[in-house]
Amino acid sequence: MEVLPIEKTSKSKNKTALIIIDMINSMDFEDSDQLYEHALPCAEQIADLKRRTKDAGIPTIYVNDNYGKWQSDFKEIVGFIIDEDKKGRPITELLKPADEDYFVLKPKFSGFFATPLHLLLEHLMVETVILTGVAGNMCVHFTANDAYMRDYKIYVPEDCTASNTTSANEEAMHLIRDVLKGSITPSSRLTFKGDTTGDIVEEDES
């Protein structure tokens, strides 16, 4: 197994953040049936990953499309999906944010474009990002590109992302691994030491 060292600091609990991209989603757009089929099992994996990272003291940041609703906030979007019983309700209920979680609303594909995400990560003294969500070949990939350009260490667990098709998601994961030098190790093989650094351990496949 590989242990990724993260320098200890007295100013933060760790230097890792879990980022959940566009999973709070009404799923009422064209081709949403294709995405939903893959997104629901992906949401179950993300929910489990979030429980484990939370136990290790790693913060969660929701990075979500604002759907053109410039006068809405994140809680309103969550409430709208649940109260109106939108197609994405089961996923939203699985991944409903906790009070201590952070959120950033984005206008375009990348979580960094025209948002305060980089400032928030700097404030939290984050050096490693775990990117999860949909769509793997669009918003997750765009966010990973921008994370790479900003010198973040990147994890994109392949079982915690989904696209309209398996082949499209696999292609995005290969690009993230081969071009952006990110880890796509499945979340089931990632463990967190739970100390003050939030070190990530990649278990060997057996």
N, C-alpha and C positions, 0 to 999 in steps of 0.2 A: 504494500500500500504506500501511497505518496502522501506525506504530510506537508501542507503548504504553510510555511511560517508567516505569521503576521505580527509585526513588531508591537509589543505591549505599549500602552500609553495610559497615563493616569487621567487623561481627559475624556476618554470614552470607554465603553464596555468592550467594544470590538471595532474592527475595521471592515466589516462585511454588512451588506444589506440585501434583503430579499425584495425583488421588484416584481410586482404582479401587473401585467400589461393587458388592458382591455377585457378583462374577464367579467367586469361588471357591465353587462351588455344585454340590451333588450332582445337581440337576435331577430330583429324584424326587417332585415334588409334582404336584398336579392341574394340567392345562394346560401342563405343562413342555415338551411337544412343540412347542407354538406358540412359546414363548419361545426354546427352543433353536435353532429354525430361523433366528431373527434374531440370536441371541446369538453364534453361532459366527463369522459374518463380522465381527461387531462386535468380538469378541475379537482377531481378526487385525489389525484397525485399531488397537486399543488396544496390542497388543504392539509394533507399529511405532512408535506414538507414544511408548511408554515408552522404547524404545531411543534415540529422538531427544532426549527430555527428559533422559534420563540423561547423554547426551553433553554437554548444556548445564549439567550440575550441578544439575538440578532433582530434588528428592527425590520418591519415590513413597510414598504412604500407602494401604494397603489398608483399606477400611472395609467390614466384612463382618458379615452376620447371624450370630448365635451358634447359631441353630436350636434355641434352648431348652437348649443343652448348657452349663450354667453352670459345669461342672467341666472343660470342654475349653479348650485354648488354640488359637491359630491354626494352629500347625504340625500339631497333631493333626487338625484339620479338613482341611487340605491332604492329609495322609497318608491319612486315611480315604477321601477321594474317589478318590485314585489307587489305593490298595491294594485297595479293594473294587470297583474298575472301575465306578464309578457313571457314569450317563449324562453327567454334566458333566466327566468326566475329560479329554477333549480340550481343553476350554477351560481347565481348571485347569493342564494341562501347558503350554499356550501362555503362561499368565500366572503361572506358578509364581513366588512371591516370592523375591527375592535376599536374602542375609544383611543387606545394608545398608538394606533397605526397612523402613518402619514399618507397624504394623497397629493397628487399633482394632476391637474387637468391639462391635456395637450390638444392642440388644434390640428396637428398633422401626424404622420406615421411615427416619427422618432419621438421618444419620450424626452429628448433633450431640446428639440427645436422649439424656440419661443416659450420655454417653460423655465421655472426655477429649479429644475431637478439637480443640475450640477451644483448650484449653491447649497441646496439641501444636503447633498452628499458630502460636500466640503464641511458643512456645519457638523455633520455626524462623524466626520473624519473617516469616511469610507474609502477604501482602496480596492475592495473586491465586491463585484455585483453579481448576484444570482438572478438572471433574467428568466421569467416564466410568462406564459400567457399566449394570446392569439393576436394576429395570425403569425405563425412562426416565420413564414416567408415574406411577411410585410412589416408590421409594427415591431415585432421582436427583433427581426433582422436589422431594420433601420436603427433601432435603439442600440443594438450590439455594435453596429458600425460606429456610431457616435461615441459609445463608451470606449471603444478601442482607440479612437482618435484622441480621447482625453486620458489615455494611459491607465484605465481601470483594468484590473484582472477580471476576466469574464468567465462565468459559468452559465451555461444554458442547458439544464438537464433535458435530454431529448424526450423524456416521458412527461415533461411539464410544459410542452408547447404543442400547438395544434394548428393545422392549416386546413384548407378545403379538401386536400387530398394528402394521403400518406407520402406520395412521391414528392410533392411540392415541399412538404415539411422536411423530408430527408435531405433534399437538395440544399435547403437553407441551413440545416445543421452541418452539412459537410463544408459549406462556405464559412460558417462561423468557426468550425474547428480548423480548417486548413488555411484560411486567409487571415482570420482575426485571432488565431491562436487561442481560441476559447475552449474550455472543456465542455463536452456534451455528455459527460458521464451521467447515466440515469440517477434520479434522486434516490432510488433504493440503495445505491452504492455510495452515497454521500453521508458522512456522519460528522457531527459537530462536537468538538471537545467540551464545550460548555464552560470554558474558563473565561478569563477576561479578554482574550484575543479573538474568540470565535473562529479558531482555526478549523479548516475543512480537511477531512481525511477522505481520500478516494480509496475505496476498498478494491482489491484485485478481483477480477471476474473469476468465479470458480464454478 
